[in-house]
Structures are given as C-alpha cells and as structure tokens.
C-alpha cells in the first residue's frame, strides 16, 4: 500500500523556504531585483541620490546599488530610528535618500522618527520597504498588515503599493521627480512580471483600468492586482465579466477614476488588498463612495483584524482569502 505522501497526485511538501519565498507562482515570468537596478539607473543621472539601509541591503535589493555606488551607500546597522533621522538630515543638505528596511520596522519601530523628522519637515526622503502585508510567513513580528493605514494617516506622505517588477522600475524615477516624502511598498528578489502585458505606464496619483467587465469591478493594489487579473480570467470561464482597476497610489487617491468606474450601474464593487481591512484601500474607497453619494453593492477582500498566523505563504494566502482561488470563490458567492 502506498503512503499518502507517495501518491503521484499529492502536492509537494512546503518547506520553511516557502515562508519567505517569492510571491511568484510556479512558471510565472519574473525579473530579478527591479528596485535595485532601477535605483542604479536613476543614480547615473542624479548625483544627489544616495542609498541607505538598516542592515538589510541584501534583503531589500539595495546591495545592487551598493555595488555600483559604494561611496553613496550608507549602512546604518540595526537602528531604524537612526536610519530615518540620518536620511532626514541628508535630505536637508540637498541629497535624495532612498531608505530601505522591512515594512514592519518603518511602520512600527521608527514611525515617530519618520513622522517628526521627515513628514513634518516635508523632507525629500523616499522610503522603500520590503515584506509588505502578508508576504512573509514569520508571523506578526515580520508581517506589516497595517502599514498602509499608518502611513495614510501621516500628513505630507505619498503612499504607493506596486504590483510587479514592471511597475517598480517605473515608480523609482517617478518618485524621484516628485518633491516630498514617499512611502513605497517593495517587492524584492524574483519579482513577478504582469503589467507589461497591458501596456501599463505608472503615473503618480493615477489608477488604471486594466480590463473591463459588466458584472463586477475589482479595485486593487499591490500583489492583489495580479490576483485580481488571475481571478478575472477564472471568472470568465463561468461567463462572469470582471473589470480590474489597479490603484497603485493609495495616497493621494485617484478619486475621479474610482468614482467613474464604481458609479457605473449594475456592477458589484470589490476592493482587494494585501492589508488589514481596517484603514487601507478598502476603507479609503468606501469612504470616498459614501461621501460622494455613490452606493454600489460593495465588498472587501483583505486581511482580518487580528494577528496573523505563521506558516507557508501559499497556505496563509488561502487561509486569509487573498489567493487567486479564494478571491475567485468569494466573488462567485457574492454574485449568487
């Protein structure tokens, strides 16, 4: 008799590496370290660009910049408060720091330093943070499920949640051209390629309708746009036509595009985000619709208001409803 693990149809056993692995699906197109390479390209034409990190250069793809511009790379050690305080000081002297760490450390450990020395002073610092939302399986210590809510509430702060490598490459020069502090979620390592198939161009503060459909409108950001597009394709097999509106800039919100699309009659509106359902894109869209007198049928897909479990990412994404299969299933149920 064969054991359960010897069946040819059994799923491969997930190892601990799946807790920190790329979010790319098996066989999906990817591009390595897009942030690091884009920053190097930017720095070739801008001598004011410097790269800074708190002992996480290799894990935020800033090591690519360090190799190209070692004299413009600052390793601040395990001291996030020092990282952002120094970044503010360099910005005050005319430099443009790109400061990287994990999203949990910027949004929780160093929040007051960012608030007081960067946002309040309106310093030209670009904050790029890896492991946003549920992109690490190592439990609440490394899961930044509430980072967008925290930075949305900070005056002067622009907030961006990119979908893929194609978008990250475009965001780097775009935020450099924008004067003021920016918080950017960062996808690292082998990052999926999705949006290049849609002739997409990032524009700060603008949403983009990637696909149209008359039954449901999915408003999404970050990796959930990738999942929304996959879910829309799966739904089409059941003759459900789903539109996908990608909203990479969480603040300032593209109110015109959201109201135009959500105001079209007869469609369920679903906001999908890799973030707690409290304080992120979902609530930003919901409050915009209420204030504007636009009242479609409305649902949210996001992480629950709780400390999340540790484990392999595919398992956690299914458990918390942000995998492609779960997004598809929930929308089907809501359309019944």
Secondary structure, DSSP 8 states (H G I E B T S, - for coil): ---GGG-TTS-----GGGGTS-S--TT--EEE-HHHHHHHHHHHH-TTEEEEESS-TTTTTTHHHHHH-GGGEEE--S-HHHHHHHHHHHHHTT-EEEEEEEHHIIIIISHHHIIIIIITTT---EEEEESBBS---S-TTT-BTTHHHHHHTSTT-EEEE--SHHHHHHHHHHHHHS-S-EEEEE--SEEE--GGGGT----TT--EEEE--SSEEEEE-THHHHHHHHHHHHHHTTT--EEEEE--EEES--HHHHHHHHTSTT-EEEEEEEEESSSSHHHHHHHHHHHHT----EEEEEE-SS----S-HHHHHHHTT-SHHHHHHHHHHHH-
